[in-house]
Amino acid sequence: MNKPLVILISTLFGLTVAPALLAQGDAAAGQAKSALCATCHGNDGNSALAMNPKLAGQNAKYLVKQLQDFKSGARPNLTMSAMVLSLSEQDMHDIAAWYASQQPTMQGANPESVELAESLYRGGIQELSVAACSACHSPTGSGNAPAGFPALSGQHQEYILQQLKDFRAGVRQNDDSGMMRTVVERLTDKELEALASYVSGLN
């Protein structure tokens, strides 16, 4: 193989590999960098306040995207926008790696709405073309890490319900291809409440 070709391949390989290497999060570094996050989300990502999401056990790809979206304004939130303003891409990956390595605490679902919620979560509503939640978030609520679909298992019911309502109202629009907005636009308040309760105890 001639020398110019070797140099070209090496250069291209370097350009391909470098971003991937930078994208690797360091959980130990992330623990130190998450000190300020702990105020609202808890030391291990299990927030005490129900309106603040649990980050423990959430997949890193999803967490990085949300941090990026808060910083860019794609997901408007005055508090979070201020929190992420000084974070670098590496900081985001490190913090995400730390929270992804933690275990979420479980909540409990309302037994009165489990039947309705389970039907929606696992089967959707065929006649309304509403997809099953489990298709993206997995049957156990653990999400789909490679695709960046979030884990829902153990998440605070109040937080989940607010996000579902925000997607339905179009207040939150940082879902790829409008996926979540399309799913929830046909669901009633009762159905959203049942789903939020159900996933809080799903594992």
N, C-alpha and C positions, 0 to 999 in steps of 0.2 A: 504494500500500500504506500502511495507516495506521501511525502511530508505535508503538503498543503491540505490533502484530504484528511489526514490524521488531525491536523490542527482544527479544520472545520468541524469534524465530528466531535472533537473534544470541547470545542466552544459551544456547539449546539447542546451537547450533553450537559455541560455546566449550566447553561441557561435553563435547561429543563429541570435539573435536579435542585438547583439552589432555592427556588420558591418552595418546593416540597419540603426541603430541610427546614426552612424558616417557619413553615406551617406547623411544625411539631411543637406541641406544648410541653412545658416542664411543670409537672404538678407541684413539686417542692417549691419552685420559684413562684408558682401561682398562689400557693398558700400565703406567702409573705405579701404578695401584691394584692391579695383580696382583703386585707385588714379593714379597709374602709367599707368594702362591700358588706362585711359582717354586721355592720350597724343595722342594716335592714334585712339582710338575708341569712343571718346567723353564722357562727364560726364555721360550721360544717355544711352550710347551704340549706339547713332546715329552718326556714324563717318562722319566727314566733307569731308574726302578724299575718292574718289570713289574706290580706290584700297584697302582700308582698310575696312573689312566687318563690317556691322552693327551687333551689338550683342544684341541690344534691342529687347525684345520679343522672342528671340531664346530659344528653350526649353533647360532646364538645363542639361538633360542627354546628349544631343548632345555636348553642350559646355564643359562638364566635359571630355568627350571622346577626344575632340580635344586638350584640355590642356594636357591630359595624353599622347596623341600621339606626341605632340610637345616635351614633356619632354623625352619620350622614343626614339624619333627619327623616329617613324613610319610615322610621317608627317614632313618631313624635312623643316625647315625654320630657318635660322640663327638668325633672330631677335626674333622670338617667342621662340625659344629654350633657348635663354638667359633670356627672360622675365619670363619663368616658372621654371627656374632652382631651385629657392629657395622655390617654392610653395609646401605646403603639400597637401595631399588629401583633408583635411578639407578646406584649403584655396580655392582649386579649386571648391568645392561644394558651398562654400559661395559666391564666385565671380559669379558663374553660376546662383545661386539663385537671386542675385541682378539684373543681366542683364535680366534674364527671366521675372522679375517683371516689366520691363520697356516697354513702347509702342514705336514701330518703326514708323518712319515717312514714308510716302508713296512717291514713285517716279511716273513717268509717262511712259507708254509704247508707242513705236513708232506705230502710227495708221496704217502705211503701212505694218507692219509685223504681226499685231494682228491675222489676219485670219490664217496664216500659223502656228503661235505659238500656238494658241488656239487648233488647230487640233492636234498638236504634244503633247501638255500638257495634253489634255483630252482624246485623243484617241490613241496616239502613232502611229506607222506605222506597221500595221498588217502583210503586205507582207514581211517586213524585221525583224519581230519578235522584234520590238522595243516597250517596254512597255510604257504605258502612265505615265507621270510624276505625275499626280494626284493620282495614285495608292499608292504612298509612301508619297508624299508631300501634299496631300489633295486637293480637288477642289478649296479651297480658298487660298492655299499656306501656310497654317498654320503648315504644317508638321504633324508628328505623334510622340508626346512626349513619350508615353510608349515604342515605338520601337526605339526611338532615331534618327528618321529621321528629318532633319532640316526644319525649317520654311524658306520659300523663299520670302514670301510677303514683298515688300518694300526694298529688298536688292539692293545694288548698281549694276547696269547693268554691269559695267566694272569688278567688282569683280566676279560676277556669271559667266560671259563669260570666264574669266581666269581660274576659277576652272573647268568648263566644258572642256576647251581645255587641261588642265593639266590631267584630268581623261582620256581623249581620247588619249593623248600622253603617258600615263603611268607614267607621272611625279609625279602625286599624286596617291597613292595606298592604302590609309587607309580606303577605303570603304569595309564594310563587304562582304565577298564572291565575291569581284570584281563587285558588283552590278552596280555601276555607270559606271565603265569602259565598262561593257557589253552593257549598254543602249546607251552610247554616241559614241561608236566606229564606228557606222554606220551613224552617223549624219554629215552633211556638215557644213562648216563655216556659211553659210547663215542660216541654221536651228538653230545652236547654238546661233547666234546673235539674232535671232527672239525670242528664248526662254528666253534669258537673259533679253531682253527688256520687254517681257511680264510679267515675274514674278516680275519685279521691281514695277509694278503698280497693281499687283494682290492683292485683298483683299475681 
